[in-house]
Amino acid sequence: MKQIYNRLGFTLIELLVVIVILGILSTISVGTFRSYFAKARDSERVSTVQNIAMMMKVDSGGAGDCSVYNYTGFESDGTIPCPSTALEDLLSENDYKMPGSKNGLSYYYGVNIGATDGDNEFFIVIGAEEEVPQNGKQIATSGNYIFVDGTTEGIDMMTKGSAAGGCDWDADNHAPGCGAEWQVFPISDDGTLGTAVPAV
């Protein structure tokens, strides 16, 4: 009597087909998820820029001296001390923690420090991973998008470009520079200000 054996397992061809299909699906999924994560990080950046700008506006409200929007401790020429709250102290007083830098994009604080009320202007800015305009606060520079908030004059300075005496950014949004009267500082993850970026 002829004995019939049941075939167990898969052939090599079947396994290869499954592996190829899984590879294609995983490639598509990784690209999609990467975009989702980038959008989530950009949403966090928008919120951070707006929160810091709001804290500065509220904290400086009513001040009529060189401390308005000034969280550096110095005048624009870097020689005249000015009583002011350090940025990390302002964040601490508001119980706010800076999100860490992600994908090489850092936050920057730009300020035009004057001696009287109304001369002081500022902006807070960071680059974006997704080149999709959001919330009306994005502007295109060097083919990239930047989230910016602050005073009207500060935002105007940020968006003019160096040809008009404003700020100039490289393709990676890493090296901002402004007119001589402006100072631009990278903001560390703990809220401290780094070395001022040289003026253009």
C-alpha positions as a LaTeX table, in Angstrom:
\begin{tabular}{lrrr}
\hline
Residue & $x$ (\AA) & $y$ (\AA) & $z$ (\AA) \\
\hline
Met1 & 0.00 & 0.00 & 0.00 \\
Lys2 & 1.39 & 3.34 & $-1.05$ \\
Gln3 & 2.08 & 5.64 & 1.88 \\
Ile4 & 1.29 & 9.34 & 1.48 \\
Tyr5 & 3.36 & 11.84 & 3.45 \\
Asn6 & 2.11 & 15.33 & 4.26 \\
Arg7 & 4.56 & 18.03 & 3.15 \\
Leu8 & 5.72 & 20.10 & 6.12 \\
Gly9 & 7.27 & 23.62 & 5.95 \\
Phe10 & 7.73 & 26.00 & 3.05 \\
Thr11 & 9.87 & 25.83 & $-0.01$ \\
Leu12 & 12.78 & 28.22 & $-0.48$ \\
Ile13 & 10.88 & 30.10 & $-3.19$ \\
Glu14 & 7.90 & 30.67 & $-0.91$ \\
Leu15 & 10.12 & 32.00 & 1.86 \\
Leu16 & 11.91 & 34.36 & $-0.51$ \\
Val17 & 8.61 & 35.72 & $-1.82$ \\
Val18 & 7.40 & 36.43 & 1.73 \\
Ile19 & 10.71 & 38.11 & 2.63 \\
Val20 & 10.54 & 40.35 & $-0.46$ \\
Ile21 & 6.95 & 41.36 & 0.31 \\
Leu22 & 7.81 & 42.15 & 3.94 \\
Gly23 & 10.81 & 44.18 & 2.79 \\
Ile24 & 8.68 & 46.28 & 0.45 \\
Leu25 & 6.04 & 46.90 & 3.13 \\
Ser26 & 8.63 & 47.84 & 5.76 \\
Thr27 & 10.33 & 50.29 & 3.37 \\
Ile28 & 7.01 & 52.04 & 2.71 \\
Ser29 & 6.12 & 52.07 & 6.43 \\
Val30 & 9.47 & 53.50 & 7.56 \\
Gly31 & 9.18 & 56.42 & 5.13 \\
Thr32 & 5.65 & 57.16 & 6.29 \\
Phe33 & 6.48 & 56.97 & 10.01 \\
Arg34 & 9.56 & 59.13 & 9.52 \\
Ser35 & 7.34 & 61.86 & 8.11 \\
Tyr36 & 4.93 & 61.54 & 11.05 \\
Phe37 & 7.76 & 61.84 & 13.57 \\
Ala38 & 9.18 & 64.90 & 11.78 \\
Lys39 & 5.76 & 66.59 & 11.85 \\
Ala40 & 5.42 & 65.81 & 15.56 \\
Arg41 & 8.83 & 67.34 & 16.29 \\
Asp42 & 7.94 & 70.41 & 14.24 \\
Ser43 & 4.70 & 70.81 & 16.19 \\
Glu44 & 6.73 & 70.72 & 19.40 \\
Arg45 & 9.07 & 73.37 & 17.94 \\
Val46 & 6.18 & 75.67 & 17.00 \\
Ser47 & 4.83 & 75.39 & 20.53 \\
Thr48 & 8.25 & 76.04 & 22.09 \\
Val49 & 8.93 & 79.13 & 19.96 \\
Gln50 & 5.51 & 80.57 & 20.78 \\
Asn51 & 5.79 & 79.76 & 24.51 \\
Ile52 & 9.21 & 81.39 & 24.94 \\
Ala53 & 8.13 & 84.46 & 22.94 \\
Met54 & 4.99 & 84.80 & 25.09 \\
Met55 & 6.99 & 84.47 & 28.34 \\
Met56 & 9.34 & 87.24 & 27.19 \\
Lys57 & 6.48 & 89.54 & 26.21 \\
Val58 & 4.69 & 89.05 & 29.52 \\
Asp59 & 7.87 & 89.34 & 31.59 \\
Ser60 & 8.98 & 92.54 & 29.83 \\
Gly61 & 5.56 & 94.18 & 29.87 \\
Gly62 & 5.73 & 97.65 & 31.40 \\
Ala63 & 9.52 & 97.75 & 31.64 \\
Gly64 & 10.92 & 101.03 & 30.34 \\
Asp65 & 14.65 & 100.51 & 30.29 \\
Cys66 & 17.30 & 98.35 & 28.65 \\
Ser67 & 15.91 & 95.24 & 30.34 \\
Val68 & 13.01 & 95.05 & 27.87 \\
Tyr69 & 13.30 & 91.71 & 26.05 \\
Asn70 & 16.92 & 91.61 & 27.20 \\
Tyr71 & 17.99 & 88.26 & 28.64 \\
Thr72 & 21.70 & 88.67 & 27.89 \\
Gly73 & 22.68 & 91.12 & 30.65 \\
Phe74 & 24.43 & 93.52 & 28.25 \\
Glu75 & 23.74 & 96.33 & 25.83 \\
Ser76 & 24.12 & 95.73 & 22.09 \\
Asp77 & 27.73 & 96.95 & 22.15 \\
Gly78 & 28.54 & 94.27 & 24.73 \\
Thr79 & 30.14 & 96.72 & 27.17 \\
Ile80 & 27.37 & 98.26 & 29.29 \\
Pro81 & 25.90 & 95.94 & 31.92 \\
Cys82 & 22.13 & 95.96 & 32.03 \\
Pro83 & 20.10 & 94.45 & 34.90 \\
Ser84 & 18.13 & 91.62 & 33.37 \\
Thr85 & 16.86 & 88.13 & 34.04 \\
Ala86 & 18.86 & 85.35 & 32.42 \\
Leu87 & 16.83 & 83.26 & 29.98 \\
Glu88 & 17.25 & 80.08 & 32.02 \\
Asp89 & 15.90 & 81.94 & 35.07 \\
Leu90 & 12.88 & 83.15 & 33.11 \\
Leu91 & 12.14 & 79.57 & 31.99 \\
Ser92 & 12.63 & 78.28 & 35.53 \\
Glu93 & 10.31 & 80.92 & 37.02 \\
Asn94 & 7.62 & 79.80 & 34.56 \\
Asp95 & 8.32 & 76.12 & 35.32 \\
Tyr96 & 9.15 & 75.57 & 31.64 \\
Lys97 & 11.69 & 73.03 & 30.36 \\
Met98 & 13.28 & 73.44 & 26.94 \\
Pro99 & 12.88 & 70.41 & 24.68 \\
Gly100 & 16.21 & 68.92 & 23.59 \\
Ser101 & 17.67 & 69.69 & 20.17 \\
Lys102 & 16.68 & 67.10 & 17.62 \\
Asn103 & 18.19 & 66.31 & 14.21 \\
Gly104 & 20.74 & 69.09 & 14.51 \\
Leu105 & 18.17 & 71.90 & 14.70 \\
Ser106 & 18.71 & 74.41 & 17.49 \\
Tyr107 & 16.67 & 77.30 & 18.88 \\
Tyr108 & 18.01 & 80.85 & 18.56 \\
Tyr109 & 17.25 & 84.07 & 20.40 \\
Gly110 & 17.81 & 87.33 & 18.54 \\
Val111 & 17.57 & 90.68 & 20.29 \\
Asn112 & 18.07 & 94.36 & 19.41 \\
Ile113 & 18.93 & 95.86 & 22.78 \\
Gly114 & 18.17 & 99.56 & 23.23 \\
Ala115 & 18.42 & 101.93 & 26.18 \\
Thr116 & 14.81 & 103.10 & 26.20 \\
Asp117 & 11.38 & 101.57 & 26.03 \\
Gly118 & 10.41 & 100.74 & 22.46 \\
Asp119 & 13.96 & 100.30 & 21.16 \\
Asn120 & 14.12 & 96.68 & 22.22 \\
Glu121 & 12.95 & 94.01 & 19.80 \\
Phe122 & 13.45 & 90.25 & 19.71 \\
Phe123 & 12.67 & 87.01 & 17.92 \\
Ile124 & 12.82 & 83.31 & 18.79 \\
Val125 & 13.48 & 81.00 & 15.86 \\
Ile126 & 14.21 & 77.38 & 14.93 \\
Gly127 & 14.39 & 75.39 & 11.71 \\
Ala128 & 11.80 & 72.84 & 10.58 \\
Glu129 & 12.14 & 69.32 & 9.22 \\
Glu130 & 8.95 & 69.34 & 7.17 \\
Glu131 & 8.73 & 71.96 & 4.45 \\
Val132 & 5.03 & 72.50 & 5.00 \\
Pro133 & 3.87 & 75.98 & 6.08 \\
Gln134 & 1.94 & 75.90 & 9.35 \\
Asn135 & 0.10 & 78.40 & 11.57 \\
Gly136 & 1.10 & 81.42 & 9.46 \\
Lys137 & 4.38 & 81.78 & 11.34 \\
Gln138 & 6.65 & 80.07 & 8.82 \\
Ile139 & 8.79 & 81.80 & 6.23 \\
Ala140 & 10.97 & 80.32 & 3.53 \\
Thr141 & 14.70 & 81.01 & 3.61 \\
Ser142 & 17.44 & 79.26 & 1.63 \\
Gly143 & 14.95 & 76.65 & 0.49 \\
Asn144 & 14.06 & 75.76 & 4.09 \\
Tyr145 & 11.28 & 76.73 & 6.45 \\
Ile146 & 11.79 & 78.45 & 9.80 \\
Phe147 & 9.44 & 78.86 & 12.75 \\
Val148 & 9.72 & 82.40 & 14.12 \\
Asp149 & 7.86 & 84.46 & 16.71 \\
Gly150 & 8.56 & 87.61 & 18.71 \\
Thr151 & 7.91 & 91.31 & 18.23 \\
Thr152 & 6.74 & 92.64 & 14.88 \\
Glu153 & 10.06 & 94.35 & 14.17 \\
Gly154 & 11.94 & 91.28 & 15.33 \\
Ile155 & 10.03 & 89.02 & 12.93 \\
Asp156 & 10.49 & 91.55 & 10.12 \\
Met157 & 14.24 & 91.60 & 10.78 \\
Met158 & 14.32 & 87.82 & 10.74 \\
Thr159 & 12.47 & 87.60 & 7.43 \\
Lys160 & 14.18 & 90.40 & 5.47 \\
Gly161 & 17.40 & 88.59 & 4.62 \\
Ser162 & 20.91 & 89.99 & 4.82 \\
Ala163 & 20.56 & 91.95 & 1.57 \\
Ala164 & 18.05 & 94.20 & 3.35 \\
Gly165 & 20.08 & 94.41 & 6.54 \\
Gly166 & 18.26 & 91.58 & 8.25 \\
Cys167 & 19.26 & 88.02 & 9.17 \\
Asp168 & 20.88 & 85.50 & 6.87 \\
Trp169 & 20.69 & 81.74 & 7.43 \\
Asp170 & 22.63 & 78.90 & 5.85 \\
Ala171 & 20.99 & 75.94 & 4.13 \\
Asp172 & 20.87 & 73.98 & 7.41 \\
Asn173 & 19.53 & 76.87 & 9.51 \\
His174 & 22.60 & 76.60 & 11.71 \\
Ala175 & 24.48 & 79.87 & 11.32 \\
Pro176 & 22.28 & 82.95 & 11.64 \\
Gly177 & 23.72 & 86.45 & 11.45 \\
Cys178 & 22.05 & 89.84 & 11.74 \\
Gly179 & 22.88 & 93.50 & 11.34 \\
Ala180 & 25.46 & 94.95 & 13.72 \\
Glu181 & 22.84 & 96.28 & 16.16 \\
Trp182 & 21.39 & 92.78 & 16.67 \\
Gln183 & 22.77 & 89.93 & 18.73 \\
Val184 & 21.81 & 86.31 & 18.00 \\
Phe185 & 22.41 & 83.53 & 20.54 \\
Pro186 & 21.90 & 79.77 & 20.28 \\
Ile187 & 19.72 & 78.51 & 23.15 \\
Ser188 & 21.03 & 75.43 & 24.95 \\
Asp189 & 18.73 & 72.63 & 26.11 \\
Asp190 & 18.87 & 74.01 & 29.67 \\
Gly191 & 17.90 & 77.53 & 28.54 \\
Thr192 & 21.35 & 79.09 & 28.78 \\
Leu193 & 22.53 & 81.30 & 25.92 \\
Gly194 & 25.57 & 80.24 & 23.92 \\
Thr195 & 28.16 & 82.50 & 22.32 \\
Ala196 & 26.65 & 85.27 & 20.21 \\
Val197 & 26.75 & 84.56 & 16.49 \\
Pro198 & 28.92 & 87.17 & 14.71 \\
Ala199 & 27.00 & 89.92 & 12.91 \\
Val200 & 27.10 & 89.97 & 9.11 \\
\hline
\end{tabular}
